[in-house]
Amino acid sequence: MMGFLNLEGAAIPVIRLDHLFDLPEPDPDPYTPLIILKTGNPPLALLVDGIVEVVTVVADAVLPVQEAHTFNDCAVGEIAVAGKAISVLSVHRLLLEKERQSVVEFQAMEQKRLREVERVAE
């Protein structure tokens, strides 16, 4: 976890995908994109190198991934975009259960801090 994003008063954990997938560490700057995943518990922000495009994919276009070829089975399929294989990730499998519990605990502490800062600012 890289830290938290204050999104309209909500503390959103920022997860670095490079650590999850053993990729080279990016050099974040103020313009580094984040992808906000609101469907998870907790909601997450993923720090990514860049966003090339957003695509809509029909379920039939998702190809299976070989079992045990991804950490925690977080890649649930692959799609082809412009001739490249793109992994389809499950937001519910990005973190191990213990990691998810730790993030929830840190998020609660950060949310409490945000409320305190807001009270002081009023």
MOPAC internal coordinates of N, CA, C and O (Angstrom, degrees):
PM7 1SCF
backbone

  N    0.0000 0     0.00 0     0.00 0    0    0    0
  C    1.4401 1     0.00 0     0.00 0    1    0    0
  C    1.5212 1   108.25 1     0.00 0    2    1    0
  O    1.2310 1   121.72 1   -43.73 1    3    2    1
  N    1.3288 1   114.31 1   136.27 1    3    2    1
  C    1.4590 1   119.02 1  -178.00 1    5    3    2
  C    1.5213 1   112.17 1   -90.57 1    6    5    3
  O    1.2310 1   120.49 1   149.49 1    7    6    5
  N    1.3225 1   116.67 1   -30.51 1    7    6    5
  C    1.4555 1   120.89 1  -177.20 1    9    7    6
  C    1.5071 1   109.42 1   159.11 1   10    9    7
  O    1.2310 1   120.88 1    29.06 1   11   10    9
  N    1.3492 1   115.93 1  -150.94 1   11   10    9
  C    1.4575 1   120.83 1  -178.35 1   13   11   10
  C    1.5152 1   110.10 1  -130.39 1   14   13   11
  O    1.2310 1   121.85 1   -29.77 1   15   14   13
  N    1.3131 1   114.07 1   150.23 1   15   14   13
  C    1.4507 1   123.09 1   174.72 1   17   15   14
  C    1.5171 1   107.08 1  -111.64 1   18   17   15
  O    1.2310 1   120.14 1   -50.03 1   19   18   17
  N    1.3268 1   117.34 1   129.97 1   19   18   17
  C    1.4568 1   121.14 1   175.19 1   21   19   18
  C    1.5218 1   106.61 1   -87.73 1   22   21   19
  O    1.2310 1   121.00 1   -77.86 1   23   22   21
  N    1.3250 1   115.70 1   102.14 1   23   22   21
  C    1.4602 1   121.13 1  -178.84 1   25   23   22
  C    1.5229 1   108.36 1  -110.00 1   26   25   23
  O    1.2310 1   121.22 1   -80.63 1   27   26   25
  N    1.3335 1   115.27 1    99.37 1   27   26   25
  C    1.4623 1   122.23 1  -179.64 1   29   27   26
  C    1.5272 1   112.00 1    54.05 1   30   29   27
  O    1.2310 1   120.69 1  -137.84 1   31   30   29
  N    1.3360 1   116.29 1    42.16 1   31   30   29
  C    1.4544 1   121.56 1   177.42 1   33   31   30
  C    1.5193 1   114.59 1    87.35 1   34   33   31
  O    1.2310 1   120.05 1   179.77 1   35   34   33
  N    1.3209 1   117.51 1    -0.23 1   35   34   33
  C    1.4706 1   120.81 1   178.73 1   37   35   34
  C    1.5293 1   108.93 1  -105.86 1   38   37   35
  O    1.2310 1   120.93 1   -48.91 1   39   38   37
  N    1.3197 1   115.82 1   131.09 1   39   38   37
  C    1.4637 1   121.56 1   177.22 1   41   39   38
  C    1.5244 1   108.44 1   -80.56 1   42   41   39
  O    1.2310 1   120.34 1   -69.35 1   43   42   41
  N    1.3276 1   116.95 1   110.65 1   43   42   41
  C    1.4615 1   122.26 1  -178.15 1   45   43   42
  C    1.5258 1   108.16 1  -107.73 1   46   45   43
  O    1.2310 1   119.64 1   -59.47 1   47   46   45
  N    1.3458 1   118.30 1   120.53 1   47   46   45
  C    1.4600 1   120.69 1   178.32 1   49   47   46
  C    1.5301 1   111.00 1   -64.98 1   50   49   47
  O    1.2310 1   120.89 1   -42.30 1   51   50   49
  N    1.3263 1   115.90 1   137.70 1   51   50   49
  C    1.4680 1   121.67 1   177.58 1   53   51   50
  C    1.5310 1   107.67 1  -104.91 1   54   53   51
  O    1.2310 1   121.09 1   -60.28 1   55   54   53
  N    1.3267 1   115.52 1   119.72 1   55   54   53
  C    1.4600 1   122.77 1  -177.63 1   57   55   54
  C    1.5267 1   109.43 1  -105.47 1   58   57   55
  O    1.2310 1   121.18 1   -45.06 1   59   58   57
  N    1.3208 1   115.35 1   134.94 1   59   58   57
  C    1.4665 1   121.04 1   178.07 1   61   59   58
  C    1.5260 1   108.70 1   -93.66 1   62   61   59
  O    1.2310 1   120.47 1   -65.19 1   63   62   61
  N    1.3138 1   116.70 1   114.81 1   63   62   61
  C    1.4633 1   120.81 1  -179.61 1   65   63   62
  C    1.5187 1   112.37 1   -68.96 1   66   65   63
  O    1.2310 1   120.02 1   155.77 1   67   66   65
  N    1.3260 1   117.56 1   -24.23 1   67   66   65
  C    1.4707 1   118.68 1  -179.96 1   69   67   66
  C    1.5253 1   110.81 1   -61.27 1   70   69   67
  O    1.2310 1   120.05 1   144.58 1   71   70   69
  N    1.3231 1   117.52 1   -35.42 1   71   70   69
  C    1.4661 1   120.56 1   178.46 1   73   71   70
  C    1.5249 1   111.38 1   -71.28 1   74   73   71
  O    1.2310 1   120.60 1   141.66 1   75   74   73
  N    1.3198 1   116.46 1   -38.34 1   75   74   73
  C    1.4643 1   119.98 1  -179.05 1   77   75   74
  C    1.5262 1   112.20 1   -67.46 1   78   77   75
  O    1.2310 1   120.71 1   147.60 1   79   78   77
  N    1.3244 1   116.25 1   -32.40 1   79   78   77
  C    1.4629 1   120.12 1  -174.61 1   81   79   78
  C    1.5176 1   113.12 1  -113.16 1   82   81   79
  O    1.2310 1   120.34 1  -165.38 1   83   82   81
  N    1.3254 1   116.96 1    14.62 1   83   82   81
  C    1.4664 1   121.92 1   177.66 1   85   83   82
  C    1.5262 1   111.80 1    52.47 1   86   85   83
  O    1.2310 1   120.99 1  -130.35 1   87   86   85
  N    1.3319 1   115.72 1    49.65 1   87   86   85
  C    1.4555 1   123.13 1   179.62 1   89   87   86
  C    1.5256 1   109.12 1  -103.03 1   90   89   87
  O    1.2310 1   120.30 1   -15.67 1   91   90   89
  N    1.3277 1   117.04 1   164.33 1   91   90   89
  C    1.4748 1   119.04 1   176.66 1   93   91   90
  C    1.5297 1   110.39 1   -60.13 1   94   93   91
  O    1.2310 1   120.91 1   -36.15 1   95   94   93
  N    1.3185 1   115.87 1   143.85 1   95   94   93
  C    1.4624 1   121.70 1  -178.40 1   97   95   94
  C    1.5257 1   109.95 1   -70.61 1   98   97   95
  O    1.2310 1   120.11 1   -54.34 1   99   98   97
  N    1.3489 1   117.40 1   125.66 1   99   98   97
  C    1.4718 1   119.61 1   177.97 1  101   99   98
  C    1.5181 1   110.28 1   -75.45 1  102  101   99
  O    1.2310 1   120.75 1   -15.04 1  103  102  101
  N    1.2901 1   116.16 1   164.96 1  103  102  101
  C    1.4532 1   122.49 1   176.65 1  105  103  102
  C    1.5313 1   107.50 1  -108.44 1  106  105  103
  O    1.2310 1   120.16 1   -95.69 1  107  106  105
  N    1.3526 1   117.30 1    84.31 1  107  106  105
  C    1.4705 1   119.56 1  -174.23 1  109  107  106
  C    1.5226 1   112.43 1   -62.16 1  110  109  107
  O    1.2310 1   121.32 1   -32.23 1  111  110  109
  N    1.3241 1   115.07 1   147.77 1  111  110  109
  C    1.4576 1   122.12 1   173.72 1  113  111  110
  C    1.5298 1   107.45 1  -137.10 1  114  113  111
  O    1.2310 1   119.37 1    -0.39 1  115  114  113
  N    1.3098 1   118.80 1   179.61 1  115  114  113
  C    1.4736 1   119.34 1  -177.51 1  117  115  114
  C    1.5291 1   114.33 1   -60.37 1  118  117  115
  O    1.2310 1   119.88 1   164.19 1  119  118  117
  N    1.3313 1   117.84 1   -15.81 1  119  118  117
  C    1.4604 1   121.27 1  -178.10 1  121  119  118
  C    1.5288 1   112.77 1  -104.16 1  122  121  119
  O    1.2310 1   119.97 1  -172.62 1  123  122  121
  N    1.3257 1   117.66 1     7.38 1  123  122  121
  C    1.4592 1   121.05 1   177.42 1  125  123  122
  C    1.5318 1   108.17 1   -66.46 1  126  125  123
  O    1.2310 1   120.65 1   -53.15 1  127  126  125
  N    1.3438 1   116.37 1   126.85 1  127  126  125
  C    1.4669 1   117.83 1  -176.34 1  129  127  126
  C    1.5275 1   113.60 1   -75.55 1  130  129  127
  O    1.2310 1   122.01 1   -29.57 1  131  130  129
  N    1.3133 1   113.76 1   150.43 1  131  130  129
  C    1.4611 1   122.70 1   173.87 1  133  131  130
  C    1.5214 1   107.69 1  -121.86 1  134  133  131
  O    1.2310 1   120.69 1   -39.13 1  135  134  133
  N    1.3064 1   116.30 1   140.87 1  135  134  133
  C    1.4576 1   121.57 1   173.02 1  137  135  134
  C    1.5215 1   106.51 1  -106.84 1  138  137  135
  O    1.2310 1   120.36 1   -59.01 1  139  138  137
  N    1.3231 1   116.92 1   120.99 1  139  138  137
  C    1.4584 1   121.85 1  -178.37 1  141  139  138
  C    1.5301 1   108.44 1   -91.88 1  142  141  139
  O    1.2310 1   121.18 1   -57.99 1  143  142  141
  N    1.3336 1   115.34 1   122.01 1  143  142  141
  C    1.4663 1   121.77 1   177.63 1  145  143  142
  C    1.5167 1   107.70 1  -106.39 1  146  145  143
  O    1.2310 1   120.29 1   -75.87 1  147  146  145
  N    1.3136 1   117.05 1   104.13 1  147  146  145
  C    1.4591 1   121.36 1  -175.64 1  149  147  146
  C    1.5238 1   112.82 1   -86.70 1  150  149  147
  O    1.2310 1   119.59 1   169.34 1  151  150  149
  N    1.3273 1   118.39 1   -10.66 1  151  150  149
  C    1.4589 1   120.63 1  -173.67 1  153  151  150
  C    1.5167 1   113.73 1   -85.51 1  154  153  151
  O    1.2310 1   119.72 1   166.14 1  155  154  153
  N    1.3124 1   118.15 1   -13.86 1  155  154  153
  C    1.4583 1   120.31 1  -178.19 1  157  155  154
  C    1.5139 1   112.35 1   -83.04 1  158  157  155
  O    1.2310 1   121.55 1    -8.13 1  159  158  157
  N    1.3214 1   114.64 1   171.87 1  159  158  157
  C    1.4606 1   120.37 1   174.25 1  161  159  158
  C    1.5200 1   107.73 1  -127.85 1  162  161  159
  O    1.2310 1   118.99 1   -80.00 1  163  162  161
  N    1.3013 1   119.54 1   100.00 1  163  162  161
  C    1.4522 1   126.81 1     6.33 1  165  163  162
  C    1.5277 1   111.13 1   -82.18 1  166  165  163
  O    1.2310 1   120.23 1   -14.24 1  167  166  165
  N    1.3646 1   117.17 1   165.76 1  167  166  165
  C    1.4622 1   119.02 1   169.95 1  169  167  166
  C    1.5284 1   108.08 1   -58.94 1  170  169  167
  O    1.2310 1   120.18 1   -32.63 1  171  170  169
  N    1.3206 1   117.26 1   147.37 1  171  170  169
  C    1.4605 1   121.13 1  -177.53 1  173  171  170
  C    1.5141 1   110.86 1  -128.35 1  174  173  171
  O    1.2310 1   121.15 1   -25.51 1  175  174  173
  N    1.3240 1   115.40 1   154.49 1  175  174  173
  C    1.4608 1   121.97 1   168.24 1  177  175  174
  C    1.5279 1   106.32 1  -113.54 1  178  177  175
  O    1.2310 1   120.41 1   -51.41 1  179  178  177
  N    1.3227 1   116.81 1   128.59 1  179  178  177
  C    1.4569 1   121.18 1   178.75 1  181  179  178
  C    1.5148 1   109.32 1  -101.14 1  182  181  179
  O    1.2310 1   120.33 1   -55.23 1  183  182  181
  N    1.3235 1   116.98 1   124.77 1  183  182  181
  C    1.4548 1   122.44 1   175.65 1  185  183  182
  C    1.5228 1   107.07 1   -80.53 1  186  185  183
  O    1.2310 1   120.13 1   -58.52 1  187  186  185
  N    1.3189 1   117.36 1   121.48 1  187  186  185
  C    1.4632 1   121.60 1  -177.65 1  189  187  186
  C    1.5226 1   109.77 1  -125.23 1  190  189  187
  O    1.2310 1   120.88 1   -21.93 1  191  190  189
  N    1.3308 1   115.93 1   158.07 1  191  190  189
  C    1.4606 1   120.54 1   177.81 1  193  191  190
  C    1.5200 1   111.99 1   -65.84 1  194  193  191
  O    1.2310 1   120.98 1   141.25 1  195  194  193
  N    1.3072 1   115.74 1   -38.75 1  195  194  193
  C    1.4563 1   120.55 1  -178.32 1  197  195  194
  C    1.5027 1   110.21 1  -176.41 1  198  197  195
  O    1.2310 1   121.34 1   -11.50 1  199  198  197
  N    1.3118 1   115.04 1   168.50 1  199  198  197
  C    1.4559 1   122.07 1   176.64 1  201  199  198
  C    1.5153 1   106.67 1  -123.58 1  202  201  199
  O    1.2310 1   121.26 1   -61.23 1  203  202  201
  N    1.3231 1   115.19 1   118.77 1  203  202  201
  C    1.4552 1   120.23 1  -178.46 1  205  203  202
  C    1.5191 1   110.25 1   -85.27 1  206  205  203
  O    1.2310 1   120.68 1   132.36 1  207  206  205
  N    1.3265 1   116.31 1   -47.64 1  207  206  205
  C    1.4561 1   120.49 1   176.88 1  209  207  206
  C    1.5210 1   109.28 1  -163.40 1  210  209  207
  O    1.2310 1   121.11 1   -16.58 1  211  210  209
  N    1.3086 1   115.48 1   163.42 1  211  210  209
  C    1.4509 1   122.37 1   175.22 1  213  211  210
  C    1.5270 1   106.25 1  -109.56 1  214  213  211
  O    1.2310 1   120.79 1   -50.73 1  215  214  213
  N    1.3330 1   116.09 1   129.27 1  215  214  213
  C    1.4621 1   119.98 1  -178.08 1  217  215  214
  C    1.5224 1   110.17 1  -124.29 1  218  217  215
  O    1.2310 1   121.17 1   -28.76 1  219  218  217
  N    1.3165 1   115.36 1   151.24 1  219  218  217
  C    1.4523 1   122.20 1   172.16 1  221  219  218
  C    1.5162 1   107.12 1  -100.64 1  222  221  219
  O    1.2310 1   120.78 1   -48.19 1  223  222  221
  N    1.3137 1   116.11 1   131.81 1  223  222  221
  C    1.4590 1   120.68 1  -175.08 1  225  223  222
  C    1.5232 1   109.13 1  -124.68 1  226  225  223
  O    1.2310 1   120.78 1   -48.10 1  227  226  225
  N    1.3140 1   116.11 1   131.90 1  227  226  225
  C    1.4616 1   119.84 1   174.17 1  229  227  226
  C    1.5247 1   108.21 1   -82.24 1  230  229  227
  O    1.2310 1   120.37 1   -29.62 1  231  230  229
  N    1.3103 1   116.90 1   150.38 1  231  230  229
  C    1.4684 1   121.88 1  -175.47 1  233  231  230
  C    1.5202 1   112.26 1   -55.84 1  234  233  231
  O    1.2310 1   119.85 1   145.24 1  235  234  233
  N    1.3285 1   117.89 1   -34.76 1  235  234  233
  C    1.4707 1   121.25 1  -178.99 1  237  235  234
  C    1.5262 1   112.86 1   -65.43 1  238  237  235
  O    1.2310 1   120.22 1   158.77 1  239  238  237
  N    1.3268 1   117.18 1   -21.23 1  239  238  237
  C    1.4673 1   120.69 1  -177.78 1  241  239  238
  C    1.5254 1   112.67 1   -83.15 1  242  241  239
  O    1.2310 1   120.12 1   170.05 1  243  242  241
  N    1.3210 1   117.37 1    -9.95 1  243  242  241
  C    1.4692 1   120.93 1  -178.90 1  245  243  242
  C    1.5217 1   108.98 1   -84.90 1  246  245  243
  O    1.2310 1   121.10 1   -60.52 1  247  246  245
  N    1.3252 1   115.49 1   119.48 1  247  246  245
  C    1.4604 1   122.00 1   179.67 1  249  247  246
  C    1.5194 1   109.72 1   -91.32 1  250  249  247
  O    1.2310 1   119.88 1   -31.59 1  251  250  249
  N    1.3215 1   117.83 1   148.41 1  251  250  249
  C    1.4714 1   119.65 1   179.88 1  253  251  250
  C    1.5247 1   112.29 1   -68.87 1  254  253  251
  O    1.2310 1   121.48 1   -24.71 1  255  254  253
  N    1.3176 1   114.78 1   155.29 1  255  254  253
  C    1.4651 1   122.45 1   175.35 1  257  255  254
  C    1.5203 1   106.93 1  -108.68 1  258  257  255
  O    1.2310 1   120.55 1   -36.78 1  259  258  257
  N    1.3286 1   116.55 1   143.22 1  259  258  257
  C    1.4577 1   119.36 1   179.05 1  261  259  258
  C    1.5209 1   109.64 1   -62.46 1  262  261  259
  O    1.2310 1   120.96 1   -41.71 1  263  262  261
  N    1.3427 1   115.76 1   138.29 1  263  262  261
  C    1.4614 1   120.00 1   179.25 1  265  263  262
  C    1.5165 1   110.84 1   -59.84 1  266  265  263
  O    1.2310 1   121.15 1   -31.35 1  267  266  265
  N    1.3092 1   115.40 1   148.65 1  267  266  265
  C    1.4657 1   124.10 1   176.52 1  269  267  266
  C    1.5275 1   112.82 1    63.48 1  270  269  267
  O    1.2310 1   119.81 1  -161.62 1  271  270  269
  N    1.3312 1   117.96 1    18.38 1  271  270  269
  C    1.4607 1   120.18 1   176.61 1  273  271  270
  C    1.5203 1   112.17 1  -101.00 1  274  273  271
  O    1.2310 1   120.92 1  -176.07 1  275  274  273
  N    1.3390 1   115.84 1     3.93 1  275  274  273
  C    1.4539 1   119.62 1   177.25 1  277  275  274
  C    1.5201 1   109.42 1  -136.26 1  278  277  275
  O    1.2310 1   120.74 1   -30.70 1  279  278  277
  N    1.3140 1   116.19 1   149.30 1  279  278  277
  C    1.4562 1   122.07 1   177.52 1  281  279  278
  C    1.5133 1   109.14 1   -63.19 1  282  281  279
  O    1.2310 1   120.07 1   -52.93 1  283  282  281
  N    1.3272 1   117.48 1   127.07 1  283  282  281
  C    1.4537 1   123.81 1   176.53 1  285  283  282
  C    1.5313 1   111.98 1    55.72 1  286  285  283
  O    1.2310 1   120.58 1  -157.87 1  287  286  285
  N    1.3383 1   116.49 1    22.13 1  287  286  285
  C    1.4699 1   121.87 1  -177.65 1  289  287  286
  C    1.5226 1   112.11 1    53.03 1  290  289  287
  O    1.2310 1   120.30 1  -144.27 1  291  290  289
  N    1.3527 1   117.02 1    35.73 1  291  290  289
  C    1.4556 1   120.40 1  -177.37 1  293  291  290
  C    1.5273 1   112.74 1   -72.99 1  294  293  291
  O    1.2310 1   119.98 1   155.54 1  295  294  293
  N    1.3402 1   117.65 1   -24.46 1  295  294  293
  C    1.4612 1   120.02 1   174.23 1  297  295  294
  C    1.5206 1   107.11 1   -88.36 1  298  297  295
  O    1.2310 1   120.71 1   -64.54 1  299  298  297
  N    1.3222 1   116.24 1   115.46 1  299  298  297
  C    1.4631 1   121.03 1  -175.38 1  301  299  298
  C    1.5243 1   112.25 1  -101.20 1  302  301  299
  O    1.2310 1   120.43 1   178.07 1  303  302  301
  N    1.3053 1   116.78 1    -1.93 1  303  302  301
  C    1.4526 1   120.20 1   178.34 1  305  303  302
  C    1.5110 1   111.04 1   177.24 1  306  305  303
  O    1.2310 1   121.23 1     0.22 1  307  306  305
  N    1.3146 1   115.25 1  -179.78 1  307  306  305
  C    1.4649 1   122.25 1   176.25 1  309  307  306
  C    1.5087 1   108.57 1  -136.11 1  310  309  307
  O    1.2310 1   121.38 1   -31.79 1  311  310  309
  N    1.3284 1   114.97 1   148.21 1  311  310  309
  C    1.4540 1   121.21 1   173.27 1  313  311  310
  C    1.5182 1   107.94 1  -127.42 1  314  313  311
  O    1.2310 1   120.41 1   -21.10 1  315  314  313
  N    1.3060 1   116.81 1   158.90 1  315  314  313
  C    1.4591 1   121.75 1   175.95 1  317  315  314
  C    1.5188 1   108.19 1  -104.67 1  318  317  315
  O    1.2310 1   121.25 1   -55.39 1  319  318  317
  N    1.3256 1   115.21 1   124.61 1  319  318  317
  C    1.4581 1   121.52 1   176.93 1  321  319  318
  C    1.5213 1   107.17 1  -129.68 1  322  321  319
  O    1.2310 1   120.71 1   -61.03 1  323  322  321
  N    1.3128 1   116.25 1   118.97 1  323  322  321
  C    1.4708 1   122.20 1  -179.20 1  325  323  322
  C    1.5262 1   111.35 1    51.96 1  326  325  323
  O    1.2310 1   120.73 1  -140.09 1  327  326  325
  N    1.3303 1   116.21 1    39.91 1  327  326  325
  C    1.4625 1   120.92 1   176.86 1  329  327  326
  C    1.5197 1   114.86 1    79.78 1  330  329  327
  O    1.2310 1   120.03 1  -176.37 1  331  330  329
  N    1.3203 1   117.55 1     3.63 1  331  330  329
  C    1.4651 1   121.16 1   179.22 1  333  331  330
  C    1.5206 1   110.09 1  -110.02 1  334  333  331
  O    1.2310 1   120.82 1   -36.13 1  335  334  333
  N    1.3348 1   116.03 1   143.87 1  335  334  333
  C    1.4622 1   121.00 1   176.53 1  337  335  334
  C    1.5233 1   108.69 1   -83.72 1  338  337  335
  O    1.2310 1   120.67 1   -54.53 1  339  338  337
  N    1.3163 1   116.32 1   125.47 1  339  338  337
  C    1.4607 1   122.99 1  -179.26 1  341  339  338
  C    1.5267 1   108.02 1  -117.52 1  342  341  339
  O    1.2310 1   120.43 1   -49.33 1  343  342  341
  N    1.3319 1   116.78 1   130.67 1  343  342  341
  C    1.4577 1   120.95 1   179.04 1  345  343  342
  C    1.5187 1   110.34 1   -77.37 1  346  345  343
  O    1.2310 1   120.78 1   -41.30 1  347  346  345
  N    1.3164 1   116.12 1   138.70 1  347  346  345
  C    1.4610 1   123.20 1   174.61 1  349  347  346
  C    1.5242 1   106.12 1  -100.81 1  350  349  347
  O    1.2310 1   120.73 1   -61.35 1  351  350  349
  N    1.3254 1   116.21 1   118.65 1  351  350  349
  C    1.4630 1   121.26 1  -175.18 1  353  351  350
  C    1.5241 1   111.56 1   -99.56 1  354  353  351
  O    1.2310 1   120.98 1   -31.04 1  355  354  353
  N    1.3156 1   115.74 1   148.96 1  355  354  353
  C    1.4585 1   122.25 1   173.85 1  357  355  354
  C    1.5247 1   108.02 1   -96.32 1  358  357  355
  O    1.2310 1   120.31 1   -58.06 1  359  358  357
  N    1.3293 1   117.01 1   121.94 1  359  358  357
  C    1.4629 1   120.85 1   179.22 1  361  359  358
  C    1.5312 1   110.41 1   -61.63 1  362  361  359
  O    1.2310 1   120.52 1   150.56 1  363  362  361
  N    1.3236 1   116.60 1   -29.44 1  363  362  361
  C    1.4657 1   120.57 1  -177.26 1  365  363  362
  C    1.5215 1   112.72 1   -78.78 1  366  365  363
  O    1.2310 1   119.90 1   168.25 1  367  366  365
  N    1.3288 1   117.80 1   -11.75 1  367  366  365
  C    1.4687 1   120.84 1  -178.85 1  369  367  366
  C    1.5236 1   113.72 1  -115.10 1  370  369  367
  O    1.2310 1   119.95 1  -174.82 1  371  370  369
  N    1.3181 1   117.69 1     5.18 1  371  370  369
  C    1.4601 1   119.75 1  -179.58 1  373  371  370
  C    1.5256 1   112.01 1   -64.42 1  374  373  371
  O    1.2310 1   120.74 1   145.73 1  375  374  373
  N    1.3126 1   116.19 1   -34.27 1  375  374  373
  C    1.4615 1   120.59 1  -178.62 1  377  375  374
  C    1.5223 1   109.44 1  -116.37 1  378  377  375
  O    1.2310 1   120.85 1   -32.44 1  379  378  377
  N    1.3115 1   115.97 1   147.56 1  379  378  377
  C    1.4530 1   120.38 1   170.62 1  381  379  378
  C    1.5230 1   108.23 1   -68.20 1  382  381  379
  O    1.2310 1   119.55 1   -21.14 1  383  382  381
  N    1.3087 1   118.47 1   158.86 1  383  382  381
  C    1.4615 1   121.44 1  -178.23 1  385  383  382
  C    1.5318 1   111.30 1   -56.99 1  386  385  383
  O    1.2310 1   119.93 1   136.75 1  387  386  385
  N    1.3186 1   117.74 1   -43.25 1  387  386  385
  C    1.4709 1   121.37 1   179.42 1  389  387  386
  C    1.5336 1   110.10 1   -62.96 1  390  389  387
  O    1.2310 1   120.30 1   138.88 1  391  390  389
  N    1.3414 1   117.02 1   -41.12 1  391  390  389
  C    1.4633 1   120.74 1   177.98 1  393  391  390
  C    1.5298 1   110.34 1   -64.27 1  394  393  391
  O    1.2310 1   120.54 1   136.36 1  395  394  393
  N    1.3288 1   116.57 1   -43.64 1  395  394  393
  C    1.4553 1   120.83 1   179.62 1  397  395  394
  C    1.5227 1   110.84 1   -60.86 1  398  397  395
  O    1.2310 1   120.11 1   137.66 1  399  398  397
  N    1.3334 1   117.39 1   -42.34 1  399  398  397
  C    1.4628 1   120.88 1   178.71 1  401  399  398
  C    1.5265 1   110.82 1   -63.22 1  402  401  399
  O    1.2310 1   120.48 1   138.71 1  403  402  401
  N    1.3320 1   116.68 1   -41.29 1  403  402  401
  C    1.4674 1   120.06 1   178.55 1  405  403  402
  C    1.5243 1   110.89 1   -63.84 1  406  405  403
  O    1.2310 1   120.33 1   137.80 1  407  406  405
  N    1.3246 1   116.97 1   -42.20 1  407  406  405
  C    1.4635 1   121.04 1   179.10 1  409  407  406
  C    1.5289 1   110.02 1   -62.76 1  410  409  407
  O    1.2310 1   120.01 1   138.02 1  411  410  409
  N    1.3238 1   117.59 1   -41.98 1  411  410  409
  C    1.4698 1   121.65 1   178.19 1  413  411  410
  C    1.5326 1   110.10 1   -60.27 1  414  413  411
  O    1.2310 1   120.33 1   137.26 1  415  414  413
  N    1.3352 1   116.98 1   -42.74 1  415  414  413
  C    1.4687 1   120.45 1   178.97 1  417  415  414
  C    1.5280 1   111.40 1   -64.82 1  418  417  415
  O    1.2310 1   120.40 1   134.51 1  419  418  417
  N    1.3379 1   116.84 1   -45.49 1  419  418  417
  C    1.4733 1   120.21 1   178.00 1  421  419  418
  C    1.5255 1   110.63 1   -63.22 1  422  421  419
  O    1.2310 1   120.78 1   141.12 1  423  422  421
  N    1.3267 1   116.11 1   -38.88 1  423  422  421
  C    1.4566 1   119.92 1  -179.89 1  425  423  422
  C    1.5257 1   110.59 1   -63.26 1  426  425  423
  O    1.2310 1   119.83 1   138.74 1  427  426  425
  N    1.3175 1   117.93 1   -41.26 1  427  426  425
  C    1.4719 1   121.15 1   178.47 1  429  427  426
  C    1.5322 1   110.61 1   -61.52 1  430  429  427
  O    1.2310 1   120.44 1   137.65 1  431  430  429
  N    1.3350 1   116.77 1   -42.35 1  431  430  429
  C    1.4708 1   119.94 1   178.05 1  433  431  430
  C    1.5216 1   111.06 1   -64.08 1  434  433  431
  O    1.2310 1   120.42 1   137.03 1  435  434  433
  N    1.3276 1   116.80 1   -42.97 1  435  434  433
  C    1.4653 1   120.62 1  -179.05 1  437  435  434
  C    1.5247 1   110.74 1   -68.11 1  438  437  435
  O    1.2310 1   120.26 1   142.49 1  439  438  437
  N    1.3258 1   117.11 1   -37.51 1  439  438  437
  C    1.4602 1   120.67 1   178.23 1  441  439  438
  C    1.5238 1   110.22 1   -63.01 1  442  441  439
  O    1.2310 1   120.51 1   140.69 1  443  442  441
  N    1.3254 1   116.62 1   -39.31 1  443  442  441
  C    1.4725 1   121.26 1   177.26 1  445  443  442
  C    1.5265 1   109.75 1   -62.59 1  446  445  443
  O    1.2310 1   120.17 1   137.19 1  447  446  445
  N    1.3361 1   117.28 1   -42.81 1  447  446  445
  C    1.4740 1   120.72 1   178.34 1  449  447  446
  C    1.5221 1   110.94 1   -61.80 1  450  449  447
  O    1.2310 1   120.59 1   137.69 1  451  450  449
  N    1.3319 1   116.48 1   -42.31 1  451  450  449
  C    1.4651 1   119.68 1   179.67 1  453  451  450
  C    1.5218 1   110.93 1   -60.96 1  454  453  451
  O    1.2310 1   120.06 1   137.05 1  455  454  453
  N    1.3211 1   117.49 1   -42.95 1  455  454  453
  C    1.4676 1   120.58 1   178.56 1  457  455  454
  C    1.5264 1   110.54 1   -61.81 1  458  457  455
  O    1.2310 1   120.40 1   139.07 1  459  458  457
  N    1.3468 1   116.84 1   -40.93 1  459  458  457
  C    1.4658 1   120.75 1   179.46 1  461  459  458
  C    1.5213 1   110.93 1   -64.26 1  462  461  459
  O    1.2310 1   120.36 1   137.57 1  463  462  461
  N    1.3176 1   116.91 1   -42.43 1  463  462  461
  C    1.4801 1   120.79 1   178.48 1  465  463  462
  C    1.5274 1   110.00 1   -63.75 1  466  465  463
  O    1.2310 1   120.31 1   138.68 1  467  466  465
  N    1.3308 1   117.01 1   -41.32 1  467  466  465
  C    1.4522 1   119.80 1   178.83 1  469  467  466
  C    1.5280 1   112.28 1   -63.19 1  470  469  467
  O    1.2310 1   120.64 1   140.97 1  471  470  469
  N    1.3504 1   116.37 1   -39.03 1  471  470  469
  C    1.4631 1   120.89 1   178.27 1  473  471  470
  C    1.5301 1   110.73 1   -64.16 1  474  473  471
  O    1.2310 1   120.39 1   137.16 1  475  474  473
  N    1.3216 1   116.86 1   -42.84 1  475  474  473
  C    1.4657 1   121.15 1   179.98 1  477  475  474
  C    1.5156 1   110.76 1   -66.19 1  478  477  475
  O    1.2310 1   120.32 1   143.59 1  479  478  477
  N    1.3289 1   117.00 1   -36.41 1  479  478  477
  C    1.4649 1   120.95 1  -178.14 1  481  479  478
  C    1.5149 1   112.49 1   -71.81 1  482  481  479
  O    1.2310 1   119.63 1   159.45 1  483  482  481
  N    1.3278 1   118.32 1   -20.55 1  483  482  481
  C    1.4739 1   120.68 1  -177.93 1  485  483  482
  C    1.4687 1   112.02 1   -75.87 1  486  485  483
  O    1.2310 1   120.10 1   180.00 1  487  486  485

